């Protein structure tokens, strides 16, 4: 059996975090394909910023059947404002430093290939250095594009010293890569335009289709005509999620529904993140404030239960050029698994939603368009929405099951080793 180290700062584990995402799901399936996975992540949870390692403990290791998790100490960055931002940067620096300290990784089986993911580029850079140290191939797995993300979300320019440093870092990482894997379909072209000529494999995000107790959604005819039409958002609440537009759009749609004598609307916000306080303050000043509920952070099972009871699920994005290289959010596939129609505000169509015809797409950052989308879905019959949801679930199970995606991932790892 071959061994892969997968370095991803924010990899989640169901036992620790109450939810599993891409890398635990892939690791579980890679075992049957001849790969032992060692997922190396930070001891801090994102987006809450909570540190799970206390006292002087530097690391914690979890061993399962065919795959391991190793958490390295980070910096707790709970809170808000500048202090949170500074401590989050320290968390990145500490994690990167510990990756390069041999003692931190002592006792792990020797890797045959190392994957480095770029929620932030320093983790991928450290992974490339580890691959060189061990004399094994390096596979780059960009989940976010840097410095494009900083250019779009932070409003920096190409002349900013941080952007220049990130450009050099990007060039160094790509130069060291033997193969690139990404959930962003356009990343191969993006790096080819920047001189990369190696292999590229698209492995989108997906779902674990094993049924949880009570996984099936409510029947289409179970809603009451006089019950509120419930729109739910489930996920992180940070700057990239553009939730201020969702709240403003809901207020417009709720006001219009009242004026027209239509079915009342309700918005359910489920999750946590850096913007929660500001979002709640924004919502509290609106006429529709009483129709907005806040559930906070819940387990993956609870989130699914809430999503199944909603009439539609919403996701919104900022209108940024970086998204033309691809979008693959975990939540879009989770939403589709729940068999509810999607309302998507995005600058580009979401491939899976478009292919399954399971949602309504409107422009990004457009509260009026998003409000109209809410009213469009609310005006449909339960049967129409149920059919949309059923198409989405069937598509995501067929095309985005992690068992299937792991086979593609394993083939990419093998290609890097053979190179």
N, C-alpha and C positions, 0 to 999 in steps of 0.2 A: 504493500500500500504506500502510495506517495503522500507527502505531507505538504500542505500549503499554509503559510502564515497569512492571515488576512488582517491588515492593520486599518482600522477605521475608528476614529476618535469617538464617534457617537453611536456605535453599534449597540443595539438593545438586546436584552435577554429577558424572556418571559418570566423566569423565576425571580429575577431581581427587579425588573421594571414594570411588571404587569402587562407587558406586551412584547411581542417578538416582531422584528422587522427583517429586512432583506438578508442580512448576513447569518443570523441564526437559522433562518429558514433554508438558505442555500446550504449551510454547513450540515444540517440534518440530512439533506438529500445527497450531498456529495459523498457521504460515507458509502452508500450502496454503489457508487461509481468508482470506487477505488481510491478515494482521497480522504485523508485525515486532516481536518481543518482545525487550526488554532486561531481563534478570533481574538485579536489584541485591541482593547478599547480603554478608554479613560474611566476612572472610578467616579466620574461625575455624570449625572444624568442631564440630557438635553431634552426639552427646553427649560426645565425647572432650575438647573444649576446646582442641584443638591449633590453633595459628595457622599458616597457610600463607604469610603474608607476613613476610619477614625484613628485618632492617636498618632502613633509613629509608623503605622502600617504603610508599606510602600506598594504592596501588590496583593491581589487575591486571585486564586485560580479555582475554576469550576471545571470538573471533568464529567463529561457525559458519554454516551455510547457513540464512539467514533469521532467526536469533536470536543474541543475544549474552549473555554473562554478564559482570558487572562485580563484582569483589570489593573491598570497602573494608576497610581495616585494622581489626582488633579487638584484643582483649587475650587472650593465651593464659591459659586458666583450668584447665589440667590440674592434677590433684592431688585433694585431698579436704578436707573440713572447712570451717571458717570462711574460710580463705584462698581456697578455690575459690569460695565464694559471693560474696565481696567482688570478686574478679577477674571473675566473671561479670557482676556489676552494672556494673563498669567497661567490660566489653566492650559491653554494651548502650548505655551512655552515649557511648562513643567512636564506635560505629557511627551512632548517631542524630546526633551532632554532625557527623560527616563527610558525612552525607546532606545537611545544610543548608549546607555550604560549597560554593559554586558551582564552585570549581576541581576538587573531587572528581569531579564529573560532567561535566567539560569533554570535548567531542568526541562526546558521545552525540547521536544524532538527536533532534530535538525531538519530545516525546510528543504524542499526540492524546488520551490518557487515562492516568491513573496509578492503579495498584492498590497498596494498602497492606495487608499482612497482619499479623495480631496474634498471633504467637507471644508477643510482648510488645507492649503498646500503644504504646510510644514510636515504634516503626518506622512504625506506621499513622499516628500523629500527624504525624510528619515527612513522610510521603507526602502527607498532606492539605495541609500547608504548601507542598510543592513543586507540587502541582496548582494551588494558588492563585497561586503565583509565575508559573507558565507559562500561566495562564488556561485550564486544561483541566479536564474532569470528574475527580472523585475517586471511585474505587470502593473500598469497604472490604471486606476479606476476612478476617473473624474465623475463626481456626483454634482459638483458645482464648478463652474468655470471661473478661474481666477486669472487675471484681475477683472474680467468682465463683470462679475458680481459686485465688486467694489465700485466700478464705474457706474453701474446702474443703480445700486441701492444706496450707496454712500455719496453719490454726486461728485466723485473725484474726476479729475481730468488726467490725460495721458502724461502730462508734465509733473504730476504730483510725485514726490519721492517714493511714497508707498507703492504707487502703481508701477513705477520703474523697477522697484525691487521685486514686485510680484511678477513682472514680465520676465526678469532674469531668472527667477525661481522656476517659473513655468517652463522656460526654455531648457533649464538644467534637468528638470524632471522628465520632460518628453525625450530629451536626448538620451537619457539612461533607460528608457522603456523598451523592453523587448516585445511587448504587446500592450494594446489598450483595450480595456473592457469598459463599457459605460451604459447606463440606462438611458442616456440621451442619444437619440438616433443620429443627430447631425454632428456629433463630436468627431467622427472619423474625418469628415470633410474639413471641420474647423482646424484640426491639427495638421492635416495634409497641406492646408494653405500656409501653415507655419513651418513647413519643412519636414514633417514626420512622414516616413515612408514605410513604417512597419505595419503589422497586422492590426485590424480593428474588429471587435465583436460587439454587437449590440445585444445587451441582456437587460431588458426592461425590468422594472419592479413588478411584483406580482402579489399573489395571495396564497395562503395555506388553506386548502379547501376542505381539510378535515372538519367535519361538523362538530360544533360545540353543542351542548345541550340547549334545546330551544332555539336552534339557529334559524329555523324557517321564519320568514316574516309573516306579518298578519295577512289575512285574506283580503283581497281587493275590496270586497263588499263590507268589510268590518267597520269602516269609518262611518261616523254619523254625519248627516248633512249639516247639522248645526254645530258640529265640533270645529275648532279652529283648524285651518290648513297649516300644518306645522312644517317649517323649513329648519333644517338642522345643519350646523357646521360642527365638524368633529376633527380636531387636530391641534397643531401648534398655533399659538397666537403671538406671532412676532412680526417685525417689519415687512418681511417678504410675503406675508399672507394676505395683505391688502384688505383687512377686515373692517377698516373704517368705511370702506365703500359698501360692504355688505350691510352694515348697520344703517347707513344712510339710505341705501336702496330699500331695505325693509321698511323703514319709516315712510318713504314715499309710497310703497306698495300698500302698506296697511292703511294709510290715509285715503288712497284712491279706492281701496276695497270698501271702506266705510262710506265714502261719498256715493258709491254706486250701489250700495246695499248688497254687496257681495258677501260671501263667506268670510268671516274674520280670519286674520292671519296671526301666526305666532312664530317667533324665532327662538331657537334653542341653541345656545353656544356651549360647546363641550370641549374643554381643554385648558391649557395653561401656557404661559409664556411671558416674555418681557413686556408685551403691550396690553396685558389684561387690565391693569388699573386704568390706563388712559382710555381704553375702549369702553369700560364700564362707566366712566365719567362722561364720555361722549354720549352713550346711550341714555344715561339718566336724564339728560336735558331735552330729550325728544318726546313728542306727544305719544309715541308708541312704546315708551319705556316699560309700561306695565305688561306689555306683551312679549318682552324679551326675558328669557331665563338663562341663568349662568350655572352650569353644573360643575365647573372646575375640572381638575384632572381625575379621570376614572380609569379603571382597568380596561384592557382590550375587550374583555367579555361584556362589561357594562356598556362600553361605547357601542358595541355592536347591537346590544339590546335597545339602546336609545335610537340608533340609526334605523333599526327595523320598524320602529313605531312612528318615524317621521313620514311625511307625505312626499318630501323631496330633500335632497342633500345638496348643499351649495359649496362651491369652491371658487375663489377669485384670485387673480394675479395682477401685479402691476404690468403696465404696458412698457416692457423693456426690450431692447434689441437682443439681449443675450438669449432670450427664450426662443429665438428662431433656430437655435442649434438643437432644440429638443426639450421636451417637458416630460417628466415621468415621476409624478408625485405618488408616494405610497397611498395617500388617501383616495385618489381616484379609483384605484383597484379595490380597496376596501369598500368604498361606496358601492361599486358595481356588484360586489359579492353580496351586499345586503339587499339586493333586488329592489332598490328604490331608484326612481329617475333622478338624473343629475341636472343641476343648473350650473353652468360653467361660464365664468367671466375670464377670458384669456385672450392674449394677442394672436395665438395660433390655435387651430383646432387640436384637441386632445385625441390622438390617433385611435385609442381604444374606444372612446365615447363615440367618435364619429363612425367607426367601423360597425359598432353595435347598434347605432341609432337609438341610444338609451338616454339622451338628454337634450337640453336646450343650450345652445352656445350663443353668447353675446360678447361684445367687445370688452376688453379689460379696462379696469379703472373708470367705468362708466356707470354711475349709480342709476341714472334714468333707464338705461338699457337693462341693467340687472333687475330693477323693479318691474319692468315690463315682462321680463322672463319669469319672475315670481308669479305675476298675474296670469301669464299664459299657462303655466303648469297648474295653477289653482283652478283655472276655468275648464281644464280637461276632466273627463269622467274618471272615476276610479279604475275602470277597465282599461282605459287608454294608458294611464300611468303604470298600471300593473304590467301591461304588455311591454312598455319601455324597460321597466325594471327587470323583467324576465329575460329580455334580450341581452341586457348588460351582464347579468349573472352568468348566462350561458356562455357569453363571449369570454369573460374573464376566467372561467373555469377551463374552457377549452384552450385558450391561448396564453394565459398568464399564471398557471399553476406552477409553484416553485419546483415541483418534481420535474416538470418539463424544462423550466429555465435552468435548472442545475445541470442538465445534460449539455446545454449550450455553454454554460460556464466552464464545465469540466473539459470540454473540447478546446476552449480557448487556453486554459491552463496547460493542457497537453501540447498545444501548438507552441507555446512559449518555451516549454522544456525542450522540445525537439529542435528549436531554432538554432 
